[in-house]
Structures are given as structure tokens and as C-alpha cells.
Amino acid sequence: LGLNDAYYYLNTSLSFPGVTCFTIVGNNTVFDGENRQNLTSDNTPGTFAVLVFGNNVTVKGLNITSAYTGIKVQKSIGSLITLNFINLSDYSNIYVNDSSNITVFQNLIYSPSWAGVYMESTLYSTVQQNFVFGRELVGGNSFGGIGLLAGNRNKVLDNYVQFTGFALGMQWSNGNIFSGNLAERPVFNGLFVWNAPSGAINILQNNRVVNSTRSAIYLDNV
């Protein structure tokens, strides 16, 4: 999808085994599933339901099942991922990499293998009011709920995470705020910070962890 300033509606359900279904390279674009159509794949490694390269792209209203990564945002600025239902991803349901000023808002995420929302090398972005339900709910394994790797100046706010390995965490990250999140029944840790850079300041405030198997908060080399 290469047009700038475009508004795309998904008006039919699609199956896309073994391939990436949509790639968005246009800027100032909206891709709207209207919460009616389904995108279904077979968890082929390295494939995505939606791959976003453009800037100021909105992806909303999609129902995605069994995509290796549901929505990947790569080298994007100012994009919004909102109001999507993403289920059974063998990697991450939403993966943001090498991007800035991204908002992941009010998505419903079930059964990730790696993480429900995973941000890597991403700056000035917000993950807010998402619901993440891990595979432990159905006897499987989800490594994480919401995670940052080498992420700086991001906000993780008011999310609900249940039945994952760790609920919320960050590694090699600085200047981030985790606030108002609720984690229930994590298998390992409710919230962890690991290998923070020298002099890093990350703020953890007003988070709740309920029925953690190991620890509510785990800090290692910070």
C-alpha cells in the first residue's frame, strides 16, 4: 500500500499462509478493518499480517489470527496501532522496531509466544490501555506481556496483563515510565528491569502485581 494520504478499508476476510499479507509504505495513511474482517495465517516465521514502513500510519480495527507477528512497525515515525484484536502469534502480536513516537493503544491481545507488545530500539513511544492475555490461560507458554529492549523515553501506562511469563519488563533501556499497570498471575515476575545502562533512570510507579509465582518486581544489574 504505497499511496500517501490514503484511507484503506478492508472489505473482505483473507487467508495468507506463508506470506506477509499487507505492507504499508505510504505516509499519512489509515488502514481500517472496521472490526469486521479476519486476517488468518499459519505462523510461518518471518511473516506479518501487516508490516508498516510509512510515517504517520494508523492501523485499526483488524482481527488477526495465527500471524507469526500480527503487526510490525519498522523505521516508522508517528504511527498509531489501535483497536485491533490479535490472537495466537508465535512471535509477538505487536512488534515495534527502530521507530519513534509510536502509540499502541487499546488493543486486545491473546496468546503471544514471545510478547504481546514488544518494542526494540524505539524512542518516545507510548503503550497504553492494552489488554494482554497469555498462553498460560490455555495451558501453553507466553514469555512476556509487554517488553522494551534498548528503548528510551517510552511510556507504558494503564495496561492489563494476565497469564504470561513476565508481565512487564525492560532491558538495556533508559528514561522510561511504567505507571498504572496491572499484572495478574505472572508465572515469573510481574515487572522486571534488567541490565540498565550506567546512570539510567527508569520510573516504576503505581503498578500492581497480583499473585505472582516468583516476585512482584525483579531488578538485576540496574
Short mmCIF file of the C-alpha atoms (twelve columns), coordinates in Angstrom:
data_MODEL
# 
_entry.id   MODEL 
# 
loop_
_atom_site.group_PDB 
_atom_site.id 
_atom_site.type_symbol 
_atom_site.label_atom_id 
_atom_site.label_alt_id 
_atom_site.label_comp_id 
_atom_site.label_asym_id 
_atom_site.label_seq_id 
_atom_site.Cartn_x 
_atom_site.Cartn_y 
_atom_site.Cartn_z 
_atom_site.pdbx_PDB_model_num 
ATOM 1   C CA . LEU A 1   0.000   0.000   0.000  1 
ATOM 2   C CA . GLY A 2   2.087   2.855   -1.336 1 
ATOM 3   C CA . LEU A 3   -0.180  5.884   -1.590 1 
ATOM 4   C CA . ASN A 4   0.292   8.882   0.688  1 
ATOM 5   C CA . ASP A 5   -2.713  10.440  2.436  1 
ATOM 6   C CA . ALA A 6   -4.832  7.364   1.707  1 
ATOM 7   C CA . TYR A 7   -7.658  5.709   3.660  1 
ATOM 8   C CA . TYR A 8   -7.904  1.957   3.023  1 
ATOM 9   C CA . TYR A 9   -10.841 -0.202  4.141  1 
ATOM 10  C CA . LEU A 10  -10.515 -3.962  4.407  1 
ATOM 11  C CA . ASN A 11  -13.802 -5.209  2.972  1 
ATOM 12  C CA . THR A 12  -13.158 -8.966  2.906  1 
ATOM 13  C CA . SER A 13  -11.556 -11.619 5.091  1 
ATOM 14  C CA . LEU A 14  -8.248  -13.076 3.871  1 
ATOM 15  C CA . SER A 15  -6.079  -16.108 4.498  1 
ATOM 16  C CA . PHE A 16  -2.332  -15.632 3.888  1 
ATOM 17  C CA . PRO A 17  -0.333  -18.768 4.782  1 
ATOM 18  C CA . GLY A 18  3.413   -18.444 4.282  1 
ATOM 19  C CA . VAL A 19  3.496   -14.772 3.245  1 
ATOM 20  C CA . THR A 20  3.109   -11.238 4.589  1 
ATOM 21  C CA . CYS A 21  -0.401  -10.017 3.857  1 
ATOM 22  C CA . PHE A 22  -0.074  -6.199  3.730  1 
ATOM 23  C CA . THR A 23  2.922   -3.857  3.578  1 
ATOM 24  C CA . ILE A 24  2.274   -0.146  4.089  1 
ATOM 25  C CA . VAL A 25  4.925   2.240   2.757  1 
ATOM 26  C CA . GLY A 26  2.762   5.330   2.183  1 
ATOM 27  C CA . ASN A 27  2.748   8.185   4.695  1 
ATOM 28  C CA . ASN A 28  -0.267  9.713   6.464  1 
ATOM 29  C CA . THR A 29  -2.243  6.547   5.741  1 
ATOM 30  C CA . VAL A 30  -5.104  4.784   7.544  1 
ATOM 31  C CA . PHE A 31  -5.687  1.030   7.210  1 
ATOM 32  C CA . ASP A 32  -9.081  0.187   8.724  1 
ATOM 33  C CA . GLY A 33  -10.511 -3.296  9.219  1 
ATOM 34  C CA . GLU A 34  -13.686 -1.880  10.739 1 
ATOM 35  C CA . ASN A 35  -13.621 -4.747  13.281 1 
ATOM 36  C CA . ARG A 36  -15.467 -6.951  10.798 1 
ATOM 37  C CA . GLN A 37  -12.958 -8.828  8.625  1 
ATOM 38  C CA . ASN A 38  -10.436 -11.507 9.579  1 
ATOM 39  C CA . LEU A 39  -6.797  -11.986 8.562  1 
ATOM 40  C CA . THR A 40  -5.686  -15.587 9.163  1 
ATOM 41  C CA . SER A 41  -2.275  -17.196 8.622  1 
ATOM 42  C CA . ASP A 42  -0.244  -20.253 9.673  1 
ATOM 43  C CA . ASN A 43  2.525   -18.706 11.838 1 
ATOM 44  C CA . THR A 44  5.214   -19.028 9.164  1 
ATOM 45  C CA . PRO A 45  8.372   -17.474 10.705 1 
ATOM 46  C CA . GLY A 46  9.257   -14.010 9.432  1 
ATOM 47  C CA . THR A 47  5.793   -13.168 8.109  1 
ATOM 48  C CA . PHE A 48  3.346   -10.489 9.242  1 
ATOM 49  C CA . ALA A 49  -0.302  -9.683  8.827  1 
ATOM 50  C CA . VAL A 50  0.612   -6.000  8.461  1 
ATOM 51  C CA . LEU A 51  4.093   -4.535  8.025  1 
ATOM 52  C CA . VAL A 52  4.331   -0.751  8.440  1 
ATOM 53  C CA . PHE A 53  7.222   1.255   6.978  1 
ATOM 54  C CA . GLY A 54  5.390   4.553   6.394  1 
ATOM 55  C CA . ASN A 55  5.193   7.500   8.770  1 
ATOM 56  C CA . ASN A 56  2.002   8.656   10.495 1 
ATOM 57  C CA . VAL A 57  0.219   5.406   9.648  1 
ATOM 58  C CA . THR A 58  -2.868  4.277   11.570 1 
ATOM 59  C CA . VAL A 59  -3.701  0.560   11.685 1 
ATOM 60  C CA . LYS A 60  -7.007  -0.139  13.377 1 
ATOM 61  C CA . GLY A 61  -9.940  -2.473  13.636 1 
ATOM 62  C CA . LEU A 62  -8.209  -5.651  12.438 1 
ATOM 63  C CA . ASN A 63  -8.925  -9.204  13.610 1 
ATOM 64  C CA . ILE A 64  -5.699  -11.184 13.173 1 
ATOM 65  C CA . THR A 65  -5.172  -14.876 13.968 1 
ATOM 66  C CA . SER A 66  -2.050  -17.084 13.738 1 
ATOM 67  C CA . ALA A 67  0.248   -14.494 12.181 1 
ATOM 68  C CA . TYR A 68  3.869   -15.020 13.276 1 
ATOM 69  C CA . THR A 69  3.813   -11.296 14.056 1 
ATOM 70  C CA . GLY A 70  0.445   -9.645  13.867 1 
ATOM 71  C CA . ILE A 71  1.540   -6.057  13.217 1 
ATOM 72  C CA . LYS A 72  5.151   -4.987  12.804 1 
ATOM 73  C CA . VAL A 73  6.154   -1.314  12.741 1 
ATOM 74  C CA . GLN A 74  9.627   -0.780  11.280 1 
ATOM 75  C CA . LYS A 75  11.529  2.518   10.949 1 
ATOM 76  C CA . SER A 76  8.323   4.488   11.333 1 
ATOM 77  C CA . ILE A 77  7.620   7.846   12.959 1 
ATOM 78  C CA . GLY A 78  4.324   8.907   14.479 1 
ATOM 79  C CA . SER A 79  2.225   5.827   13.737 1 
ATOM 80  C CA . LEU A 80  -0.788  4.551   15.708 1 
ATOM 81  C CA . ILE A 81  -1.809  0.921   16.311 1 
ATOM 82  C CA . THR A 82  -5.243  0.820   17.919 1 
ATOM 83  C CA . LEU A 83  -8.419  -1.199  18.451 1 
ATOM 84  C CA . ASN A 84  -7.056  -4.422  16.962 1 
ATOM 85  C CA . PHE A 85  -7.723  -7.992  18.117 1 
ATOM 86  C CA . ILE A 86  -4.636  -10.175 17.627 1 
ATOM 87  C CA . ASN A 87  -4.573  -13.840 18.628 1 
ATOM 88  C CA . LEU A 88  -2.083  -16.738 18.600 1 
ATOM 89  C CA . SER A 89  1.139   -15.153 17.317 1 
ATOM 90  C CA . ASP A 90  4.176   -17.434 17.522 1 
ATOM 91  C CA . TYR A 91  6.438   -14.379 17.901 1 
ATOM 92  C CA . SER A 92  4.865   -11.101 19.034 1 
ATOM 93  C CA . ASN A 93  1.381   -9.843  18.408 1 
ATOM 94  C CA . ILE A 94  2.638   -6.264  18.001 1 
ATOM 95  C CA . TYR A 95  6.343   -5.610  17.330 1 
ATOM 96  C CA . VAL A 96  7.784   -2.101  17.035 1 
ATOM 97  C CA . ASN A 97  11.403  -1.810  15.905 1 
ATOM 98  C CA . ASP A 98  13.728  1.130   15.301 1 
ATOM 99  C CA . SER A 99  10.871  3.639   15.385 1 
ATOM 100 C CA . SER A 100 9.821   6.743   17.321 1 
ATOM 101 C CA . ASN A 101 6.673   8.458   18.541 1 
ATOM 102 C CA . ILE A 102 4.601   5.297   18.081 1 
ATOM 103 C CA . THR A 103 1.348   4.803   20.003 1 
ATOM 104 C CA . VAL A 104 -0.020  1.328   20.775 1 
ATOM 105 C CA . PHE A 105 -3.445  1.995   22.264 1 
ATOM 106 C CA . GLN A 106 -6.410  -0.121  23.327 1 
ATOM 107 C CA . ASN A 107 -5.567  -3.371  21.559 1 
ATOM 108 C CA . LEU A 108 -6.843  -6.779  22.678 1 
ATOM 109 C CA . ILE A 109 -4.055  -9.354  22.569 1 
ATOM 110 C CA . TYR A 110 -4.328  -13.091 23.174 1 
ATOM 111 C CA . SER A 111 -1.785  -15.902 23.304 1 
ATOM 112 C CA . PRO A 112 1.558   -14.408 22.230 1 
ATOM 113 C CA . SER A 113 4.529   -16.755 22.252 1 
ATOM 114 C CA . TRP A 114 7.283   -14.151 22.769 1 
ATOM 115 C CA . ALA A 115 5.445   -10.981 23.823 1 
ATOM 116 C CA . GLY A 116 2.118   -9.307  23.383 1 
ATOM 117 C CA . VAL A 117 3.698   -5.917  22.688 1 
ATOM 118 C CA . TYR A 118 7.450   -5.829  22.064 1 
ATOM 119 C CA . MET A 119 9.380   -2.617  21.391 1 
ATOM 120 C CA . GLU A 120 13.012  -2.731  20.329 1 
ATOM 121 C CA . SER A 121 15.322  0.262   19.746 1 
ATOM 122 C CA . THR A 122 12.312  2.566   19.897 1 
ATOM 123 C CA . LEU A 123 12.056  6.097   21.312 1 
ATOM 124 C CA . TYR A 124 9.382   8.466   22.652 1 
ATOM 125 C CA . SER A 125 6.578   5.941   22.233 1 
ATOM 126 C CA . THR A 126 3.524   5.018   24.306 1 
ATOM 127 C CA . VAL A 127 1.907   1.665   25.085 1 
ATOM 128 C CA . GLN A 128 -1.381  2.409   26.818 1 
ATOM 129 C CA . GLN A 129 -4.610  0.694   27.869 1 
ATOM 130 C CA . ASN A 130 -3.922  -2.603  26.128 1 
ATOM 131 C CA . PHE A 131 -5.182  -5.979  27.346 1 
ATOM 132 C CA . VAL A 132 -2.734  -8.893  27.069 1 
ATOM 133 C CA . PHE A 133 -3.767  -12.453 27.941 1 
ATOM 134 C CA . GLY A 134 -1.008  -15.047 27.776 1 
ATOM 135 C CA . ARG A 135 -0.997  -18.701 26.744 1 
ATOM 136 C CA . GLU A 136 -0.891  -19.896 30.347 1 
ATOM 137 C CA . LEU A 137 -4.614  -19.202 30.253 1 
ATOM 138 C CA . VAL A 138 -4.986  -22.258 27.985 1 
ATOM 139 C CA . GLY A 139 -2.085  -24.348 29.282 1 
ATOM 140 C CA . GLY A 140 0.628   -23.024 26.934 1 
ATOM 141 C CA . ASN A 141 3.504   -20.604 27.438 1 
ATOM 142 C CA . SER A 142 3.847   -16.887 26.705 1 
ATOM 143 C CA . PHE A 143 7.259   -15.465 27.571 1 
ATOM 144 C CA . GLY A 144 6.165   -11.893 28.134 1 
ATOM 145 C CA . GLY A 145 3.336   -9.413  28.158 1 
ATOM 146 C CA . ILE A 146 4.828   -6.003  27.304 1 
ATOM 147 C CA . GLY A 147 8.571   -5.591  26.878 1 
ATOM 148 C CA . LEU A 148 11.155  -2.973  25.899 1 
ATOM 149 C CA . LEU A 149 14.632  -3.766  24.584 1 
ATOM 150 C CA . ALA A 150 17.084  -0.879  24.164 1 
ATOM 151 C CA . GLY A 151 14.163  1.536   24.369 1 
ATOM 152 C CA . ASN A 152 14.475  5.083   25.649 1 
ATOM 153 C CA . ARG A 153 11.960  7.724   26.781 1 
ATOM 154 C CA . ASN A 154 8.921   5.489   26.355 1 
ATOM 155 C CA . LYS A 155 5.747   5.267   28.443 1 
ATOM 156 C CA . VAL A 156 3.919   2.066   29.393 1 
ATOM 157 C CA . LEU A 157 0.679   3.159   31.021 1 
ATOM 158 C CA . ASP A 158 -2.532  1.619   32.353 1 
ATOM 159 C CA . ASN A 159 -2.188  -1.787  30.681 1 
ATOM 160 C CA . TYR A 160 -3.650  -5.066  31.949 1 
ATOM 161 C CA . VAL A 161 -1.526  -8.220  31.574 1 
ATOM 162 C CA . GLN A 162 -2.555  -11.698 32.700 1 
ATOM 163 C CA . PHE A 163 -1.126  -15.244 32.496 1 
ATOM 164 C CA . THR A 164 2.287   -14.514 30.947 1 
ATOM 165 C CA . GLY A 165 5.829   -15.475 31.995 1 
ATOM 166 C CA . PHE A 166 6.816   -11.947 32.940 1 
ATOM 167 C CA . ALA A 167 4.142   -9.303  32.710 1 
ATOM 168 C CA . LEU A 168 6.082   -6.082  32.043 1 
ATOM 169 C CA . GLY A 169 9.781   -5.524  31.614 1 
ATOM 170 C CA . MET A 170 12.706  -3.709  30.077 1 
ATOM 171 C CA . GLN A 171 16.327  -4.452  29.235 1 
ATOM 172 C CA . TRP A 172 19.141  -2.070  28.244 1 
ATOM 173 C CA . SER A 173 16.681  0.807   28.459 1 
ATOM 174 C CA . ASN A 174 16.709  4.319   29.946 1 
ATOM 175 C CA . GLY A 175 14.285  7.111   30.737 1 
ATOM 176 C CA . ASN A 176 11.120  5.018   30.566 1 
ATOM 177 C CA . ILE A 177 7.983   5.306   32.690 1 
ATOM 178 C CA . PHE A 178 5.869   2.298   33.738 1 
ATOM 179 C CA . SER A 179 2.795   3.557   35.555 1 
ATOM 180 C CA . GLY A 180 -0.718  2.423   36.404 1 
ATOM 181 C CA . ASN A 181 -0.310  -1.100  35.014 1 
ATOM 182 C CA . LEU A 182 -1.978  -4.182  36.462 1 
ATOM 183 C CA . ALA A 183 -0.327  -7.599  36.169 1 
ATOM 184 C CA . GLU A 184 -2.180  -10.701 37.311 1 
ATOM 185 C CA . ARG A 185 -0.783  -14.188 37.793 1 
ATOM 186 C CA . PRO A 186 2.572   -13.889 36.007 1 
ATOM 187 C CA . VAL A 187 4.482   -17.162 36.084 1 
ATOM 188 C CA . PHE A 188 7.823   -15.468 36.779 1 
ATOM 189 C CA . ASN A 189 7.885   -11.745 37.565 1 
ATOM 190 C CA . GLY A 190 5.299   -9.030  37.497 1 
ATOM 191 C CA . LEU A 191 7.743   -6.317  36.474 1 
ATOM 192 C CA . PHE A 192 11.451  -6.611  35.765 1 
ATOM 193 C CA . VAL A 193 14.323  -4.286  34.892 1 
ATOM 194 C CA . TRP A 194 17.497  -5.959  33.657 1 
ATOM 195 C CA . ASN A 195 20.874  -4.610  32.552 1 
ATOM 196 C CA . ALA A 196 20.051  -0.909  32.605 1 
ATOM 197 C CA . PRO A 197 22.770  1.331   31.133 1 
ATOM 198 C CA . SER A 198 25.061  3.148   33.545 1 
ATOM 199 C CA . GLY A 199 23.273  6.157   35.005 1 
ATOM 200 C CA . ALA A 200 19.878  5.084   33.677 1 
ATOM 201 C CA . ILE A 201 16.750  6.431   35.346 1 
ATOM 202 C CA . ASN A 202 13.555  4.466   34.780 1 
ATOM 203 C CA . ILE A 203 10.404  5.257   36.747 1 
ATOM 204 C CA . LEU A 204 8.154   2.487   38.086 1 
ATOM 205 C CA . GLN A 205 5.132   3.906   39.877 1 
ATOM 206 C CA . ASN A 206 1.591   2.936   40.845 1 
ATOM 207 C CA . ASN A 207 1.799   -0.524  39.273 1 
ATOM 208 C CA . ARG A 208 0.010   -3.525  40.810 1 
ATOM 209 C CA . VAL A 209 1.092   -7.165  40.664 1 
ATOM 210 C CA . VAL A 210 -1.334  -9.829  41.871 1 
ATOM 211 C CA . ASN A 211 -0.472  -13.492 42.546 1 
ATOM 212 C CA . SER A 212 2.997   -13.574 41.028 1 
ATOM 213 C CA . THR A 213 4.558   -17.040 41.252 1 
ATOM 214 C CA . ARG A 214 8.070   -15.698 41.927 1 
ATOM 215 C CA . SER A 215 8.396   -11.968 42.556 1 
ATOM 216 C CA . ALA A 216 6.329   -8.862  42.020 1 
ATOM 217 C CA . ILE A 217 9.340   -6.761  40.969 1 
ATOM 218 C CA . TYR A 218 12.712  -8.119  39.863 1 
ATOM 219 C CA . LEU A 219 15.762  -5.857  39.430 1 
ATOM 220 C CA . ASP A 220 19.045  -7.183  38.063 1 
ATOM 221 C CA . ASN A 221 22.142  -5.110  37.298 1 
ATOM 222 C CA . VAL A 222 20.391  -1.754  37.394 1 
# 
